[in-house]
Amino acid sequence: MSDTLTPDVIGRRVEVNGEHATVRFAGVVPPVAGPWLGVEWDNPERGKHDGSHEGTVYFKCRHPTGGSFIRPNKVNFGTDFLTAIKNRYVLEDGPEEDRKEQIVTLGNKPVETVGFDSLMKQQSQLSKLQEVSLRNCAVSCAGEKGGVAEACPNIRRVDLSKNLLSSWDEVIHIADQLRHLEVLNLSENKLKFPSGSALTGTFSALKVLVLNQTGITWAEVLRCAAWCPGLEELYLESNNIVISERPTDVLQTVKLLDLSSNQLIDENQLYLIAHLPRLEQLILSDVGISSIHFPDAGIGCKTSMFPSLQYLVVNDNQISQWSFFNELDKLPSLRALSCLRNPLTKEDKAANMTRQLIIASIGQLKTLNKCEILPKERRTAELDYRKAFGNEWKQAGGHQDPDKNRLSEEFLRAHPRYQFLCLKYGVPEDWELKTQQPFMLKNQLLTLKIKYPDQLDQKVLEKQLPDTSNQLMGMSPLWSICSRILSSDLLR
Amino acid sequence: QRECLSIHIGQAGIQIGDACWELYCLEHGIQPNGVVLDSQQDQLENAKMEHTNASFDTFFCETRAGKHVPRALFVDLEPTVIDGIRTGQHRSLFHPEQLLSGKEDAANNYARGRYSVGSKVIDLVLERTRKLAEQCGGLQGFLIFRSFGGGTGSGFTSLLMERLTGEYSRKTKLEFSVYPAPRISTAVVEPYNCVLTTHSTTEHTDCTFIVDNEAIYDICQRKLGVERPSYASINRLMVQAVSSITASLRFEGPLNVDLIEFQTNLVPYPRIHFPTTAFAPIVSADKAYREQFSVSDITTACFESSNQLVKCDPRLGKYMACCLLYRGDVVPKEVNAAIAATKSRHSVQFVDWCPTGFKVGINNQPPTVMPDGDLAKVHRAVCMLSNTTAIVEAWARLDHKFDLMYAKRAFLHWYLREGMEEAEFLEAREDLAALERDYEEVGQSF
């Protein structure tokens, strides 16, 4: 550890007993002798102080218990990429490893493993490796120049999440040697940006970039994107991102963008990414969004924003207005939507009604919450919608006669598809709009008052009889019942 | 050289089969018309690796024209479901002679499937089976896919299994059966069908992997965000488990598990052959890369009842045997650590008399998912097959429902009309009662 007190140790990412931290200070902390490292932990409550000790400020932390002083020999600075691969995949030469079966015991029962040794030999052929997972393997640098390119040049997919990489420089050194790299996962690393720009061609084959929980800012995202001309999928979950500028020459090939759990995003920021030409899938789960507007499109028109968006995910948000779905109808390519666990969808105990209303509000939707909308379901939903709001339509000026049809602005805004539904299924008839009494027998009974015109002292009989007037039987049952009553009376 | 014949019976079996062969084709880079994709740069990433490593002629038969035809037979007593395959996406994958349908269905009636309607079709089915078996150099055994509750799945399968034992006595027969869901029922007479078929099939099967729709339904809803899972979603999840179980047969690898090896390790007594299946990780495609699953994470998940494909609480029973089949980016070191950690984290109780607790295997073919499916593509997965005494709960449930109906002789006439006798019902019920007692006995300590 002879280099522990050189200035370049500041900013390096380290690991101590499973916890990750960034070095902020290296030097002497009187009165205790010996070298110390001041670190800021990723976990803000892990530390003892905020960088100051007995009055002197040695370094700054964002959190009052975010920092600690540690002896350099207790700190793991990590290892290089190639060594990490070898550690994980290669069988180390050693007599005890060279057994046919490794007996591990579970309680007093041995675990039988089969074929592990030949598997290990296979994996140790590094040059054949295409997919490598080095999560939490303490990788901090690329290692000797060209080492990776020589040993395992065919790697296509790398998971480098939760390692000790401290800057993009190191990442670039690794990626430079992997010409076929398609998928790169750098989640849970805190990377500094390089001063210069990357060599062109470093990430030329990269299709998928995962930067969840890295604390990256939008501006930095755009800088990364500039290095990846063919990027198709970008994952930026939990970064507290605020979209601050519109991407002009970058991100133009991106098909999938995951912005979930970035609570600072609001609907206005979405306008800035609304013109990405190839964006097909947008994941906005858990961002706290409650509404969305496409001001460039009037009622019933299609917007020019998000031209290719096919699948939108808005689970776990704050959607509580139906107008949200009316706005979504303006998206030209939207085919699938997931919107589970929102206030609007939670309060309805019969989830079916919510589902029907959403289907009816968004015309071209084919899949809702991962369930395909069959034509029959769509038809039922739209017919129910048309009927449910029929009275409102009438009150707002709707009329069977197209010449007399003058709907209020308010109604059109609340139910933009209503006119279209009328064209498709016909205008709702009056008998459809009659509010149905629940079909209980007592509601089906007519109350008959039978008067005896000749005998004034007879009280008026009141009897309840089933209303058969609109059935095939017509009035005849009524007469027969009456005659029975009257004749019995007459007999008396 | 160790070929496996898959036979798919009834609606459940056929629909699972459809999903299953679709997944196998994706894994082996076989296109819907049976031709393997050429190794080109921009082809499915899997195709490149598989082509050199695959020993998929255990499951596919290569014709002279270069087509790969599945070694499978689809049987149903009525044509609607099979017509779905005949006109579906994979119609050119199968030879028309592999898709057999009758005209009159079993109407959820074991007796019709077994006696009246089934007996008309059985000879043709056996003839086709013989044909497929002849194409095999060294047939290892059969994989039967069916449901317990349906008429064809219960009745016809019993008949077929009996005849298969007669003709191919030395071959292994494994079943993938759909057990009737505890609370979601598709037919009132399911308990009758189940009890009858279990009684008649038990002695002819070597091992039966049960899954139930309700467990998978819950998984789809809770973990995959599918609001109303359809049979398609359920089947897609189930075939991931099937694929894991058969992976070592289809891909060359260090661990080539024979069908016989499964039996030997999972089945302590001939009648105690109903292992439960669990699968991990189950991640929604919307949450790809959001959660990381290390080997220890997925191993722990397998012991949680929410990852099981059958509703049963293993904590209420004892394990007799456990197989962990890992796939993908898994290193032996991590597996050993994960298993050791499992010991401290769970009360995994084993029976006293079982010497080897766990059997572990790794296949480094990564799990494949259907494009447009609900599952996310993950780097590694594990399928756990465990023979636990807790499964007796499932049989007890079934027996209870059977008793409720049988006490009143409800719906019985449908069976008696087709030539069955009440004695058969009593016999079957007795057999299941004996099965329950067997399970209790093996679970007891010395």
Interface residues (C-beta under 8 A of the other chain):
Chain A: R88 Y89 Q102 V104 L106 G107 K109 P110 V111 E112 T113 V114 G115 F116 D117 S118 L119 M120 Q122 Q123 Q130 E131 V132 S133 R135 N136 R156 D159 S161 K162 N185 S187 V210 N212 Y235 E237 D258 S260 I283 S285 V313 N315 S338 L340 A351 R355 L368 N369 K370 C371 E372
Chain B: E45 M49 L224 G225 V226 E227 R228 P229 S230 S233 G253 P254 L255 N256 D286 A288 Y289 R290 Q292 S294 D329 V331 P332 K333 V335 N336 I339 A340 T342 K343 V348 F350 C354 P355 T356 G357 F358 K359 V360 G361 I362 N364 P366 D374 H379 R380
